Amino acid sequence: MLVSGLHPSERQTVTKRRLIRPAAWVAAVLCFAAVAGFAVLFLGQRGYLGQRLAHRIQLEITRRQFDRLYSLPNPPFLQQPNEFLTRTASSLQKGAALVVACGQGRNAVYLAQEGWDVTAFDISEKGLEIARRTAQRDGVPLNAIEADATEFDYGTDRWDLLLLVYAPIPYDDAGLLQRIKASVKPGGHVLVEMPIEMHQPPERRPRIPGDLMPGELPELFRDFEIVSYSETLDVSDFYGERKLIGRLLARRR
Ligand SMILES: C[S@@+](CC[C@H](N)C(=O)[O-])C[C@H]1O[C@@H](n2cnc3c(N)ncnc32)[C@H](O)[C@@H]1O
């Protein structure tokens, strides 16, 4: 070998080069992979961890906003049950109901008073406190859970009625929507009342939770039987603002 014919000091240099060069390459490749991985996972808007992190931060901001809102001495939102719900629920077969993003529990407590077996969840512990207190005051059972709609275990074929009334969930999350749909019993209903509005262009991803385009709701539930759908300029029955309001009643086939 060439190395063996060299002066010992030269031999050492060549050996070092042979060892160091590949090591430097490996280190460079690892560094590049780490930087690229970090960029893809954390920085990219579509990166999984980037999205999870953004979701966590957004959730915490929303939770604080609603905790503050539900702690106000004179709440600025309407507290009577949703009118579309009260006019619809009486015609439905009573059973297990899930109220998604139940807030202070106006609709959950109403359903419990009507004899439904109600589970309700929200991220706001302050809202849930009010819901539990009202249910206790009215002597009706209510299972009120602190949970995030994107992570809640909806189950399968579980609910006779699932409520998405002013529930700001990411409606464009196909996986989430699929889990929600599969949790409704065949023959059970989904009742949605949501403002139809986009806070950013529809092509921007991820969408702001709750954003919905005109005509999108019945399209999202096209595999259900659409019992009724309307989009009307009306008063939102949470904040009382005039908006385009979508109301959907859909039945799982
Ligand atoms: C406009 S309020 C409506 C509350 C209730 N649905 C009603 O109609 O009275 C929206 C509620 O959604 C809850 N919320 C927002 N994001 C949520 C999430 N990812 N999971 C569960 N609840 C959420 C908020 O804490 C708040 O109580």
Ligand as a Chemical Component Dictionary entry (heavy atoms), coordinates in Angstrom:
data_LIG
# 
_chem_comp.id                   LIG 
_chem_comp.type                 NON-POLYMER 
_chem_comp.pdbx_formal_charge   0 
_chem_comp.three_letter_code    LIG 
# 
loop_
_chem_comp_atom.comp_id 
_chem_comp_atom.atom_id 
_chem_comp_atom.alt_atom_id 
_chem_comp_atom.type_symbol 
_chem_comp_atom.charge 
_chem_comp_atom.model_Cartn_x 
_chem_comp_atom.model_Cartn_y 
_chem_comp_atom.model_Cartn_z 
_chem_comp_atom.pdbx_ordinal 
LIG C1  C1  C 0  -69.050 30.978 20.036 1  
LIG S1  S1  S 1  -68.869 29.909 21.410 2  
LIG C2  C2  C 0  -70.329 28.932 21.281 3  
LIG C3  C3  C 0  -70.619 28.076 22.468 4  
LIG C4  C4  C 0  -71.843 27.154 22.288 5  
LIG N1  N1  N 0  -71.683 26.278 21.178 6  
LIG C5  C5  C 0  -73.099 27.955 22.151 7  
LIG O1  O1  O 0  -73.662 28.011 21.046 8  
LIG O2  O2  O -1 -73.523 28.525 23.163 9  
LIG C6  C6  C 0  -67.587 28.826 20.845 10 
LIG C7  C7  C 0  -67.137 27.808 21.882 11 
LIG O3  O3  O 0  -66.237 26.891 21.249 12 
LIG C8  C8  C 0  -65.257 26.520 22.187 13 
LIG N2  N2  N 0  -64.122 25.985 21.427 14 
LIG C9  C9  C 0  -63.325 26.639 20.555 15 
LIG N3  N3  N 0  -62.442 25.791 20.004 16 
LIG C10 C10 C 0  -62.691 24.574 20.538 17 
LIG C11 C11 C 0  -62.109 23.293 20.374 18 
LIG N4  N4  N 0  -61.087 23.089 19.533 19 
LIG N5  N5  N 0  -62.606 22.258 21.070 20 
LIG C12 C12 C 0  -63.644 22.434 21.932 21 
LIG N6  N6  N 0  -64.226 23.631 22.141 22 
LIG C13 C13 C 0  -63.761 24.675 21.445 23 
LIG C14 C14 C 0  -64.983 27.797 22.950 24 
LIG O4  O4  O 0  -64.385 27.574 24.190 25 
LIG C15 C15 C 0  -66.403 28.369 23.070 26 
LIG O5  O5  O 0  -67.024 27.933 24.252 27 
# 
loop_
_chem_comp_bond.comp_id 
_chem_comp_bond.atom_id_1 
_chem_comp_bond.atom_id_2 
_chem_comp_bond.value_order 
_chem_comp_bond.pdbx_ordinal 
LIG C1  S1  SING 1  
LIG S1  C2  SING 2  
LIG S1  C6  SING 3  
LIG C2  C3  SING 4  
LIG C3  C4  SING 5  
LIG C4  N1  SING 6  
LIG C4  C5  SING 7  
LIG C5  O1  DOUB 8  
LIG C5  O2  SING 9  
LIG C6  C7  SING 10 
LIG C7  O3  SING 11 
LIG C7  C15 SING 12 
LIG O3  C8  SING 13 
LIG C8  N2  SING 14 
LIG C8  C14 SING 15 
LIG N2  C9  SING 16 
LIG N2  C13 SING 17 
LIG C9  N3  DOUB 18 
LIG N3  C10 SING 19 
LIG C10 C11 SING 20 
LIG C10 C13 DOUB 21 
LIG C11 N4  SING 22 
LIG C11 N5  DOUB 23 
LIG N5  C12 SING 24 
LIG C12 N6  DOUB 25 
LIG N6  C13 SING 26 
LIG C14 O4  SING 27 
LIG C14 C15 SING 28 
LIG C15 O5  SING 29 
# 
